[in-house]
Amino acid sequence: MKFKSFLCVLLSLVVFISAVPFSVSAKEMVLVPSGEDPVYYIETYDQLMDHAKKAQKGYRYILNADIEQVDNKNDMEIVIPSGACFNLDLNGYSIQRSTLGNDCALFRVRSDATMTIMDTSSAQTGYCSFSEGYSSSSKAVFFNEGGELEILGGYYEILSPYEQGECSVIRTTSGYTYIYDGTFDSSASWGGDTISVGHNAYVYEVPQVVVFGGDFYGKYSSIDVTPFDNFLNYGCLFPRVYVLGGNFYVTKNSKSTGFAYCNNGWGRVVVAEGTVLSKCLNSRDQMFLSGVSKKYFSETIDDYTGGYYAVTAPPMIISENLDYYYRLIGLCDKEIVNSYGKSVYELHKEDFDDILSRIDTILVPETEKESPLLELKNRTIDHQYVNWYMCDESDYQGEDTQWTHIGDAYNVSHCKLQERPEGATSYIIRCVVTNSDLSTYEDIVRIYYEPLEKEQETTIIDAAYIEGIDEPLEGEYPDTEASCATQGCDVAKVQWYDVTESRGVLMSENDTFRKGRIYRVDVLVEAEENYAFLMIDGYNEAIGYINGSDAIEYGSHDETKLELGFVFSPCEENPNKPSNPTNPSEPVYVGILGDANEDSNVNIKDATAIQKHIAGLISLTETGVKLADVDASTIVNIKDATAIQKHIAGLDTGFDIGKEI
């Protein structure tokens, strides 16, 4: 094996396997501490197949031994069926299958199934290989036929000693495949593609592969897109592969050596970042994103010296309201749309128009009082000059538009409009980059401002009425639930103190009242937005009532908070006190679905936080991960960020985004 680079981009997804002893049998479920996902350990090939078929959301499946399967049988593929969610950690171990049968895959992901595979071992020695048999069909380590496949790290290799059929490491005929990291080697197989896309027009979704990182070693080429017949006749769009990172190499020299190939002219491969072979077999279907920079270099792999391009994405405008990877994928979509003729465009006009409308729009919601900060991402020393321009969209007439130069943003990589429009307004922002050779590249985005939310006058609250607090009764637990009958304020906290011999000893939720003791309840009341408590000379003078009786007002210098107290009569005997009282079970409030950054709002910042979490730039909290998983797949990924962005734009996602869970 060569170049085993097992750096995992998504370190935040590392599971803490040390919390469970390795001596536990893989045949039984391992219980883990509260708050962590249930775990199954796997030690045999039969267990691997069995757990994959029954895989559930919220469970982790961890390899606990090297598995080697040698056979001449069929129907021995590791199948993840529809509805299953298989989260597999190689944990530094290997899965190797060598077969003389006709099976075509090591792992097969069915329609509507989810598989995530990673290697969290510190040595990064997790490894999977598939030595295929006599089947003449296309074969692969991973065969995705309509599900969602995510690869976060590990080493994967396909071998073909009998040279039967085309081979690849990853084959996608429908659904979505996301590759974040790992090493993928098909240099010792027949055909030798690392990624192949072979769309079946009759079933499921058009295949889509997005590569964020990893090292790829092919025999003659790296990517092959071979759709089934002319699938446009069946009402389908194009299969596509987006290369947003990673290093692609070939190991054999031949006249047909190249980076990507798209058969019959209907597939598309777009390269925006990464390392790719400079020689392309089908340059019309394999494209570089407009504006990318390419630096040529040569490298020797297995005695073959190839010419390669180190590709850098073009300068492009982003903001917190339109994150980097979302826009980069969108620009790749736009590149694909623009590559088709008029007849294809008219056949799929609605789909194309949706792509073109959403990728270049920065939505500023009514609650944001400032204009967003625009950043020119990927500017380098080769980009000597930068100029920003703008115009009102109502005046936009294409190339004939009279643009207004934004003077204070001349030759800088950031731009921000000084004043945020109050009404519904749409601007076109254009950034022109001049390179050292005086060539230019420009990027354009649209900023749509929703009408600014009008500020309401503040309503003053001079008295707060608290209800629903049960009096102390022997053997009972302190009542921590209360309601406020006064409009504009809510109960934020209820605490109890034993004040029999002192100013007060704070009671815990597990303490019970005792006969003859004296107890005080303290209630914190908070004003809602556009409400405030009565202030006189900078001091909170609002009064309060608890269960209809005058409360103690502790006072404060904060117009949004009112602290009240009440001392009850000595606790009376409870004739019905329980002999063995226990705490009542109550549902645990988690938060607002979609609120990944836990600021009590669902907005574009949450989608950005998810993207940064996926890229390993930040780590969401445990609660943030639960709230970010809007599609309940147990995996936080790009689809969660996309669903949140659709929710923000007012589109129906089918998920309960914005609701408490």
Phi, psi and omega per residue, in radians:
M1 nan 2.559 -3.022
K2 -2.136 2.626 2.979
F3 0.849 0.999 -3.103
K4 -1.365 1.499 3.121
S5 -1.739 1.785 -3.038
F6 -1.909 0.718 3.120
L7 -1.360 2.120 -3.101
C8 -1.616 2.059 -3.107
V9 -1.132 -0.603 -3.027
L10 -1.714 1.203 -3.107
L11 -1.130 -0.399 -3.112
S12 -1.192 -0.233 3.133
L13 -1.610 0.122 -3.134
V14 -1.080 2.291 3.139
V15 -1.697 2.546 -3.033
F16 -1.598 1.415 -3.054
I17 -1.252 -0.291 -3.132
S18 -1.186 -0.222 -3.140
A19 -1.272 -0.193 -3.081
V20 -2.181 2.304 -3.119
P21 -1.187 2.487 -3.091
F22 -1.370 -0.202 -3.087
S23 -1.355 -0.157 -3.102
V24 -1.245 2.443 -3.123
S25 -1.114 2.476 3.126
A26 -1.268 -0.220 -3.088
K27 -1.359 -0.276 -3.121
E28 -2.074 2.703 -3.127
M29 -1.275 2.453 3.136
V30 -1.757 2.157 3.113
L31 -1.429 2.375 -3.123
V32 -2.065 2.912 -3.139
P33 -0.971 2.661 -3.135
S34 -0.965 2.404 3.132
G35 1.704 -0.261 3.108
E36 -1.801 2.769 -3.104
D37 -1.272 2.539 3.045
P38 -1.084 2.629 -3.009
V39 -2.214 2.464 2.911
Y40 -2.073 2.307 2.999
Y41 -1.674 2.490 -3.050
I42 -2.155 2.299 -3.084
E43 -2.251 -0.191 -3.121
T44 -2.325 2.834 3.135
Y45 -1.165 -0.656 3.109
D46 -1.086 -0.730 3.086
Q47 -1.102 -0.696 -3.138
L48 -1.050 -0.815 3.116
M49 -1.135 -0.734 -3.093
D50 -1.146 -0.811 -3.124
H51 -1.171 -0.622 3.130
A52 -1.090 -0.693 -3.126
K53 -1.199 -0.502 -3.074
K54 -1.906 0.220 -3.018
A55 -1.018 2.383 -3.082
Q56 -2.084 2.701 3.040
K57 -1.131 2.485 3.101
G58 1.477 0.020 3.114
Y59 -1.899 2.616 3.062
R60 -2.009 2.424 -3.137
Y61 -2.101 2.055 -2.982
I62 -2.092 2.233 3.084
L63 -1.210 2.349 -3.083
N64 -2.183 0.204 3.114
A65 -2.943 2.737 3.001
D66 -1.215 2.384 -3.127
I67 -2.076 2.173 3.103
E68 -2.207 2.103 -3.078
Q69 -2.101 2.035 3.098
V70 -2.078 2.201 -3.065
D71 -2.779 3.048 2.990
N72 -2.210 0.559 -3.026
K73 -1.805 2.840 2.999
N74 -1.857 3.015 3.096
D75 1.028 0.637 3.109
M76 -1.984 0.255 3.091
E77 -1.176 2.656 3.061
I78 -1.521 1.761 -2.988
V79 -1.748 2.240 2.994
I80 -1.789 1.843 -3.004
P81 -1.359 3.003 3.130
S82 -0.972 2.287 3.113
G83 1.565 -0.239 -3.137
A84 -1.434 2.708 3.127
C85 -2.336 1.813 -3.007
F86 -1.871 1.878 -3.131
N87 -1.841 1.674 -2.975
L88 -1.850 2.222 3.060
D89 -1.898 2.054 3.131
L90 -1.155 -0.490 3.003
N91 1.001 0.542 3.109
G92 1.480 -0.043 -3.117
Y93 -1.727 3.084 -3.058
S94 -2.154 2.672 2.993
I95 -2.171 2.042 -3.122
Q96 -2.244 2.186 3.057
R97 -2.194 2.266 3.046
S98 -2.153 2.126 -3.032
T99 -2.290 2.565 2.970
L100 -1.746 0.078 -3.126
G101 -1.466 -2.851 -3.072
N102 -1.879 0.199 3.093
D103 -1.092 2.529 -3.020
C104 -1.909 -0.012 -3.070
A105 -2.656 2.702 2.921
L106 -1.434 -0.875 3.062
F107 -2.038 2.340 3.076
R108 -2.177 2.090 -3.124
V109 -1.773 1.964 -3.098
R110 -1.344 3.002 3.112
S111 -1.036 2.370 3.110
D112 1.163 0.311 3.015
A113 -1.761 2.833 3.128
T114 -2.274 2.303 3.038
M115 -2.314 2.280 3.024
T116 -2.175 2.250 -3.130
I117 -2.241 2.443 -3.083
M118 -2.648 3.042 3.003
D119 -2.366 1.888 -3.085
T120 -1.673 0.114 -3.140
S121 -1.191 2.545 -3.129
S122 -1.142 -0.560 3.140
A123 -1.430 -0.218 3.129
Q124 0.964 0.928 -3.118
T125 -1.882 0.169 3.102
G126 -1.068 2.353 -2.945
Y127 -2.619 2.414 3.051
C128 -2.305 2.365 3.063
S129 -2.413 2.620 3.114
F130 -2.336 2.014 3.072
S131 -1.777 1.844 -2.951
E132 -1.350 2.816 -3.081
G133 -1.755 -2.237 -2.951
Y134 -1.767 0.112 3.127
S135 -1.148 2.427 3.113
S136 -1.584 0.004 3.139
S137 -1.430 2.992 3.076
S138 -1.177 2.413 -3.052
K139 -2.266 2.686 -3.064
A140 -2.800 2.793 2.983
V141 -1.174 -0.826 3.088
F142 -2.000 2.240 3.102
F143 -2.144 1.816 -3.127
N144 -1.727 2.002 -3.103
E145 -2.113 0.785 3.036
G146 2.265 0.038 -3.138
G147 -1.811 -2.769 3.082
E148 -2.143 2.099 -3.100
L149 -2.036 2.219 3.084
E150 -2.179 2.239 3.124
I151 -2.052 2.073 -3.015
L152 -1.903 0.031 -3.121
G153 2.704 2.948 -3.119
G154 2.050 3.028 3.118
Y155 -2.070 2.275 -3.028
Y156 -2.333 2.287 -3.035
E157 -2.455 2.459 3.031
I158 -2.095 2.396 -3.139
L159 -2.122 2.594 3.141
S160 -2.425 1.333 -3.116
P161 -1.138 -0.367 -3.096
Y162 -1.793 -0.049 3.059
E163 0.869 0.962 3.114
Q164 -2.019 2.103 3.079
G165 1.308 2.902 3.114
E166 -1.388 2.495 -3.088
C167 -2.160 2.563 3.042
S168 -2.654 2.844 3.073
V169 -1.338 -0.782 -3.098
I170 -2.193 2.150 3.091
R171 -2.157 2.242 -3.114
T172 -2.187 2.084 3.089
T173 -1.880 -0.175 3.110
S174 -2.974 2.747 3.101
G175 1.517 -2.790 -2.993
Y176 -2.190 2.355 3.052
T177 -2.190 2.175 3.137
Y178 -2.078 2.175 -3.108
I179 -2.028 1.997 -3.102
Y180 -1.761 -0.585 -3.128
D181 -2.913 2.912 3.120
G182 2.270 3.071 3.066
T183 -2.097 2.345 -3.005
F184 -2.285 2.019 -2.966
D185 -2.172 2.018 3.054
S186 -2.155 0.342 -3.047
S187 -1.232 -0.289 -3.140
A188 -1.865 0.499 -3.090
S189 -2.216 2.816 3.128
W190 -1.216 2.225 -3.058
G191 1.532 -1.083 2.919
G192 1.320 0.631 3.004
D193 -1.522 2.531 3.041
T194 -1.461 -0.650 3.123
I195 -2.218 2.234 3.048
S196 -2.266 2.524 3.127
V197 -2.209 2.063 -3.106
G198 -2.289 1.465 -2.965
H199 -1.168 2.346 2.996
N200 -1.781 1.892 -2.975
A201 -1.195 -0.263 -3.029
Y202 -1.466 -0.324 -2.992
V203 -2.322 2.564 2.866
Y204 1.067 -2.756 -3.029
E205 -1.609 2.750 3.049
V206 -1.126 2.353 -3.075
P207 -1.198 2.516 3.091
Q208 -2.455 2.257 3.122
V209 -2.131 2.247 3.091
V210 -2.117 2.159 -3.134
V211 -1.879 2.034 3.092
F212 -1.696 -0.418 -3.115
G213 -3.080 3.092 3.133
G214 2.106 2.949 3.088
D215 -2.019 2.292 -3.006
F216 -2.208 2.213 -3.119
Y217 -2.159 1.918 3.113
G218 -1.864 2.932 -3.109
K219 -1.436 -0.959 3.132
Y220 -2.079 -0.475 3.118
S221 -2.627 2.987 -3.068
S222 -1.826 -0.711 -3.035
I223 -2.245 2.321 3.089
D224 -2.261 2.198 3.102
V225 -2.046 1.931 -3.091
T226 -2.252 1.517 -3.134
P227 -1.170 2.794 3.098
F228 -1.361 1.950 3.071
D229 0.938 -2.738 3.065
N230 -1.598 1.497 -2.945
F231 -1.286 -0.142 3.037
L232 -1.097 -0.427 3.102
N233 -1.160 -0.327 -3.100
Y234 -1.749 0.266 3.079
G235 1.382 0.328 -3.111
C236 -1.807 2.773 3.026
L237 -1.629 -3.010 -3.048
F238 -1.375 2.449 2.908
P239 -1.263 2.556 -3.071
R240 -2.514 2.627 3.067
V241 -2.195 2.204 3.106
Y242 -1.904 2.132 3.092
V243 -1.797 1.812 -3.123
L244 -1.907 0.276 -3.128
G245 2.844 -3.114 3.130
G246 1.655 2.883 -3.118
N247 -2.133 2.102 -3.082
F248 -1.951 2.162 -3.122
Y249 -2.291 2.742 2.979
V250 -2.080 2.763 -3.018
T251 -2.045 -0.108 -3.115
K252 -2.223 2.515 -3.139
N253 -1.707 2.235 3.042
S254 -2.769 2.987 3.131
K255 -1.165 -0.400 -3.086
S256 -1.669 0.065 -3.089
T257 -1.113 2.313 3.104
G258 -2.905 3.105 -3.083
F259 -1.445 -0.938 -3.068
A260 -2.441 2.700 3.125
Y261 -2.494 2.319 3.121
C262 -2.098 1.957 -3.092
N263 -1.364 2.536 3.087
N264 1.021 0.250 2.926
G265 1.376 0.177 -3.076
W266 -1.930 -0.240 3.093
G267 -1.573 2.820 3.124
R268 -2.431 2.391 3.004
V269 -2.164 2.178 3.139
V270 -2.091 2.247 -3.141
V271 -1.859 2.174 3.107
A272 -2.016 -0.516 3.125
E273 -2.650 2.829 3.048
G274 2.025 -2.923 3.111
T275 -2.072 2.151 -3.098
V276 -2.372 2.746 3.100
L277 -1.127 2.405 -3.093
S278 -1.272 -0.417 -3.138
K279 -1.596 2.172 -3.107
C280 -2.053 2.378 -3.126
L281 -1.265 -0.687 -3.026
N282 -2.347 1.449 -2.979
S283 -1.191 -0.324 3.132
R284 -1.262 -0.596 -3.096
D285 -1.690 -0.385 3.071
Q286 -1.829 1.966 -2.963
M287 -2.150 2.651 2.915
F288 -1.637 2.411 3.084
L289 -1.019 2.403 -3.113
S290 -0.961 2.312 3.065
G291 1.605 -0.073 3.129
V292 -1.189 2.663 3.035
S293 -1.813 2.458 -3.082
K294 -2.237 2.194 3.071
K295 -2.007 2.198 -3.054
Y296 -1.437 2.448 2.982
F297 -2.667 2.907 3.122
S298 -2.109 2.641 3.141
E299 -2.635 2.528 -3.126
T300 -1.761 2.134 3.095
I301 -2.155 2.070 -3.126
D302 0.889 0.851 3.104
D303 1.197 0.094 3.061
Y304 -1.834 2.117 3.111
T305 -1.637 2.026 -3.119
G306 -2.017 2.734 3.057
G307 -1.689 2.319 -3.032
Y308 -2.290 2.751 3.022
Y309 -1.953 2.291 2.905
A310 -1.592 1.961 -2.964
V311 -1.787 2.300 3.087
T312 -2.080 2.312 -3.126
A313 -1.047 2.649 -3.083
P314 -1.262 2.820 2.998
P315 -1.050 2.307 -3.128
M316 -2.588 2.669 -3.056
I317 -1.491 2.225 3.047
I318 -2.372 2.989 3.043
S319 -2.747 3.133 3.072
E320 -1.122 -0.369 3.130
N321 -1.561 -0.060 -3.129
L322 -2.680 1.595 -2.944
D323 -1.344 2.967 -2.950
Y324 -1.097 -1.008 -3.038
Y325 -1.204 -0.614 3.092
Y326 -1.054 -0.752 -3.121
R327 -1.281 -0.635 -3.140
L328 -1.099 -0.755 3.069
I329 -1.105 -0.704 3.122
G330 -1.093 -0.699 3.118
L331 -1.167 -0.580 3.043
C332 -1.133 -0.717 3.056
D333 -1.022 -0.768 -3.130
K334 -1.104 -0.671 3.107
E335 -1.081 -0.701 3.127
I336 -1.160 -0.794 3.134
V337 -0.993 -0.788 -3.094
N338 -1.215 -0.248 -3.105
S339 -1.498 -0.137 -3.099
Y340 -1.685 2.745 3.134
G341 -1.383 3.050 -3.079
K342 -1.075 -0.690 -3.085
S343 -1.108 -0.696 3.119
V344 -1.195 -0.714 3.128
Y345 -1.040 -0.793 -3.116
E346 -1.174 -0.555 3.132
L347 -1.161 -0.577 -3.089
H348 -2.212 0.723 -3.027
K349 -1.019 -0.781 -3.091
E350 -1.078 -0.741 3.137
D351 -1.139 -0.767 -3.131
F352 -1.143 -0.775 -3.116
D353 -1.109 -0.603 3.095
D354 -1.115 -0.731 3.108
I355 -1.078 -0.846 -3.059
L356 -1.186 -0.510 -3.069
S357 -1.406 -0.561 -2.981
R358 -1.639 -0.380 -3.005
I359 -1.396 -0.354 -3.048
D360 -1.959 0.284 -3.072
T361 -1.948 2.213 3.026
I362 -1.800 1.992 -3.111
L363 -1.620 2.144 3.093
V364 -1.838 1.891 -3.063
P365 -1.208 2.909 -3.074
E366 -1.129 -0.364 -3.086
T367 -1.481 -0.286 3.137
E368 -1.483 2.107 -3.029
K369 -1.582 -0.122 -3.138
E370 -2.132 2.753 3.047
S371 -1.251 2.591 3.128
P372 -1.255 2.636 3.042
L373 -1.435 2.131 3.121
L374 -1.670 2.371 -3.107
E375 -2.151 2.371 3.050
L376 -1.559 1.753 -3.087
K377 -1.394 2.511 3.051
N378 1.328 0.398 3.034
R379 -1.263 2.378 3.139
T380 -2.179 3.133 -3.138
I381 -1.176 -0.334 3.098
D382 -1.279 -0.325 3.119
H383 -1.623 1.606 -2.951
Q384 -1.336 -0.633 -3.064
Y385 -2.255 2.489 3.099
V386 -2.314 2.254 3.097
N387 -2.248 2.369 -3.138
W388 -1.878 2.437 3.110
Y389 -2.365 2.805 3.095
M390 -2.617 2.799 2.986
C391 -2.730 2.745 3.043
D392 -1.248 2.330 -3.079
E393 -1.076 -0.498 3.123
S394 -1.150 -0.353 3.107
D395 -1.724 -0.025 -3.011
Y396 -1.244 2.226 -3.134
Q397 -2.339 0.616 3.125
G398 1.289 -2.426 -3.058
E399 -1.183 -0.346 -3.117
D400 -1.496 0.019 -3.101
T401 -1.138 2.448 3.038
Q402 -1.539 1.752 -3.089
W403 -1.373 2.583 3.058
T404 -1.778 2.160 3.134
H405 -1.296 2.306 3.114
I406 -1.546 1.727 -2.956
G407 -1.021 -0.741 -3.054
D408 -1.387 0.040 3.117
A409 -1.965 0.308 -3.089
Y410 -1.178 2.215 3.036
N411 1.020 0.569 3.025
V412 -2.195 2.806 -3.059
S413 -1.613 0.091 3.124
H414 -2.258 2.603 -3.124
C415 -2.576 2.423 3.107
K416 -2.632 2.202 3.107
L417 -1.155 2.402 -3.027
Q418 -1.177 -0.658 -3.097
E419 -2.121 2.377 3.104
R420 -1.532 2.131 -3.134
P421 -1.058 2.512 3.137
E422 -1.433 -0.652 -3.123
G423 -1.629 3.119 3.100
A424 -1.156 2.065 -3.053
T425 -2.491 2.556 3.101
S426 -2.304 2.165 3.112
Y427 -1.992 2.628 2.975
I428 -1.820 2.148 3.129
I429 -1.907 2.275 -3.075
R430 -2.213 2.316 3.116
C431 -2.123 2.157 -3.118
V432 -1.911 2.149 -3.130
V433 -1.879 2.248 3.098
T434 -1.874 2.145 -3.108
N435 -1.437 3.014 -3.109
S436 -1.124 -0.456 3.099
D437 -1.571 0.212 3.101
L438 1.279 0.071 2.995
S439 -1.291 2.743 -3.061
T440 -2.176 2.721 3.038
Y441 -2.477 2.448 -3.131
E442 -2.318 2.658 3.094
D443 -2.295 2.530 -3.070
I444 -2.296 2.372 3.012
V445 -2.312 2.818 3.095
R446 -1.960 2.306 3.060
I447 -1.938 2.074 3.111
Y448 -1.913 2.119 3.116
Y449 -1.733 2.114 2.971
E450 -1.250 2.695 3.100
P451 -0.963 2.282 -3.093
L452 -1.090 2.316 3.139
E453 -1.090 2.215 -3.105
K454 -1.286 2.376 3.120
E455 -1.323 2.292 3.133
Q456 -1.589 2.681 3.087
E457 -1.208 2.550 -3.119
T458 -1.370 2.248 3.086
T459 -1.647 2.268 -3.075
I460 -1.561 2.311 3.092
I461 -1.865 2.105 -3.134
D462 -1.779 -0.196 3.125
A463 -2.686 2.447 3.118
A464 -2.092 2.297 -3.102
Y465 -1.923 1.978 -3.096
I466 -1.760 2.314 -3.099
E467 -2.262 2.853 2.956
G468 1.490 0.285 3.098
I469 -1.649 2.066 -3.133
D470 -1.278 2.407 3.100
E471 -1.179 2.669 3.116
P472 -1.068 2.349 3.116
L473 -2.460 2.311 -3.035
E474 -0.809 2.291 3.074
G475 1.450 -0.155 -3.138
E476 -1.566 2.811 3.086
Y477 -1.564 2.676 3.098
P478 -1.035 2.356 3.127
D479 -1.434 1.955 -3.112
T480 -1.775 0.160 3.111
E481 -1.883 2.346 3.107
A482 -2.666 2.811 3.116
S483 -2.225 2.754 3.126
C484 -2.024 2.125 -3.123
A485 -1.442 -0.124 -3.112
T486 -1.525 2.251 3.131
Q487 -1.160 2.385 3.044
G488 1.705 0.003 3.096
C489 -2.530 2.739 -3.088
D490 -2.380 2.706 3.061
V491 -1.363 2.158 -3.118
A492 -1.721 -0.542 -3.077
K493 -2.753 2.496 3.050
V494 -2.243 2.178 3.133
Q495 -2.284 2.602 -3.123
W496 -2.070 2.527 3.128
Y497 -2.290 2.475 2.962
D498 -1.573 1.970 -3.047
V499 -1.960 0.424 -3.086
T500 -1.086 -0.852 -3.089
E501 -1.961 -0.055 -3.051
S502 -2.623 -3.017 3.116
R503 -1.159 -0.386 3.087
G504 2.607 2.290 3.026
V505 -1.960 2.095 -3.076
L506 -1.094 2.297 3.112
M507 -1.625 2.553 3.054
S508 -1.595 2.983 -3.121
E509 -1.222 -0.250 3.132
N510 -1.673 -0.121 3.085
D511 -1.300 2.657 3.058
T512 -2.123 2.722 3.131
F513 -1.256 2.559 3.106
R514 -2.095 2.546 -3.096
K515 -1.035 2.350 3.065
G516 1.487 -0.208 3.135
R517 -1.416 2.720 -3.130
I518 -1.887 2.289 -3.065
Y519 -2.201 2.563 3.077
R520 -2.136 2.419 3.045
V521 -1.878 2.355 3.054
D522 -1.995 2.331 -3.085
V523 -2.173 2.200 3.048
L524 -1.722 2.143 -3.133
V525 -1.958 2.323 3.139
E526 -2.063 2.422 3.117
A527 -1.367 2.494 3.088
E528 -1.381 3.037 3.139
E529 -1.053 2.394 -3.123
N530 1.243 0.312 3.007
Y531 -2.227 2.663 3.105
A532 -2.673 2.619 3.102
F533 -1.415 2.700 -3.080
L534 -1.047 2.196 3.116
M535 -2.081 2.343 3.057
I536 -2.282 2.098 -3.132
D537 0.940 0.705 3.082
G538 1.348 0.211 -3.107
Y539 -2.171 2.414 -3.113
N540 -1.271 1.990 -3.077
E541 -1.931 0.221 3.105
A542 -1.210 2.619 3.118
I543 -1.914 2.977 -3.119
G544 -2.562 2.822 3.112
Y545 -2.341 2.368 3.088
I546 -2.067 2.075 -3.066
N547 0.926 0.636 3.083
G548 1.508 -0.127 -3.136
S549 -1.803 2.667 3.129
D550 -1.028 2.337 3.136
A551 -1.779 2.805 3.008
I552 -1.358 2.254 3.068
E553 -1.786 2.002 -3.099
Y554 -1.386 -0.370 3.102
G555 1.301 2.746 3.098
S556 -2.926 3.067 3.065
H557 -1.839 0.343 -3.091
D558 -1.994 2.082 -3.112
E559 -1.301 -0.151 -3.102
T560 -1.748 -0.112 -3.076
K561 -2.277 2.436 3.083
L562 -2.331 2.132 -3.136
E563 -1.824 2.176 -3.095
L564 -2.152 2.688 3.092
G565 -2.478 2.807 3.092
F566 -2.693 2.302 3.132
V567 -1.766 2.145 -3.119
F568 -1.539 2.811 3.037
S569 -1.124 2.798 -3.134
P570 -0.883 2.454 -3.072
C571 -1.061 2.299 -3.114
E572 -1.629 2.793 3.111
E573 -1.161 2.468 -3.135
N574 -1.864 1.827 -3.109
P575 -1.127 -0.338 -3.100
N576 -1.918 0.387 -3.079
K577 -1.099 2.461 -3.126
P578 -1.257 2.542 3.140
S579 -1.296 -0.472 3.129
N580 -2.461 1.311 -3.058
P581 -1.165 2.509 3.073
T582 -2.306 2.768 3.128
N583 -1.223 2.331 3.031
P584 -1.195 2.525 3.103
S585 -1.459 2.373 -3.125
E586 -2.297 2.567 3.097
P587 -1.124 2.509 -3.119
V588 -1.635 2.155 3.099
Y589 -1.366 2.240 -3.138
V590 -1.697 -0.944 -3.121
G591 2.794 -2.726 -3.121
I592 -1.741 2.173 -3.120
L593 -1.072 2.185 -3.096
G594 1.783 -0.249 -3.095
D595 -1.462 1.232 -3.024
A596 -1.117 -0.618 -3.127
N597 -1.592 0.064 2.986
E598 1.015 0.759 3.060
D599 -1.851 0.284 3.085
S600 1.226 0.275 3.071
N601 -2.376 2.606 3.032
V602 -1.904 1.923 -3.133
N603 -2.559 -3.005 -3.049
I604 -1.110 -0.388 3.120
K605 -1.118 -0.528 3.118
D606 -1.227 -0.711 3.088
A607 -1.090 -0.703 3.108
T608 -1.131 -0.719 3.123
A609 -1.062 -0.677 3.123
I610 -1.144 -0.756 3.126
Q611 -1.064 -0.755 3.137
K612 -1.159 -0.630 3.105
H613 -1.115 -0.751 3.129
I614 -1.109 -0.689 -3.108
A615 -1.404 -0.038 3.113
G616 1.398 0.222 -3.141
L617 -1.369 -0.589 3.067
I618 -2.393 2.965 3.057
S619 -2.183 2.079 3.061
L620 -1.168 2.656 3.057
T621 -1.224 2.990 3.117
E622 -1.030 -0.741 3.098
T623 -1.177 -0.716 3.131
G624 -1.037 -0.663 3.106
V625 -1.117 -0.733 3.135
K626 -1.130 -0.712 -3.119
L627 -1.289 -0.477 -3.130
A628 -1.315 -0.424 -3.080
D629 -1.415 1.231 -3.000
V630 -1.228 -0.446 3.138
D631 -1.633 0.156 3.057
A632 0.972 0.644 3.117
S633 -1.573 -0.052 -3.051
T634 1.216 0.024 3.106
I635 -2.175 2.255 3.070
V636 -1.508 2.055 -3.081
N637 -2.551 -2.998 -3.033
I638 -1.102 -0.460 -3.134
K639 -1.207 -0.549 3.076
D640 -1.160 -0.746 3.117
A641 -1.106 -0.723 3.133
T642 -1.117 -0.711 3.132
A643 -1.097 -0.696 3.117
I644 -1.142 -0.704 3.134
Q645 -1.134 -0.673 3.081
K646 -1.139 -0.691 3.119
H647 -1.070 -0.758 3.136
I648 -1.091 -0.634 -3.124
A649 -1.405 0.032 3.093
G650 1.506 0.234 -3.132
L651 -1.584 2.626 3.138
D652 -1.377 2.143 -3.120
T653 -1.794 -0.293 -3.064
G654 1.455 0.015 3.134
F655 -2.000 2.820 -3.086
D656 -1.528 0.786 -3.133
I657 -1.123 2.346 3.140
G658 1.633 -0.110 -3.133
K659 -1.774 2.645 3.135
E660 -1.265 2.483 3.074
I661 -2.259 nan nan
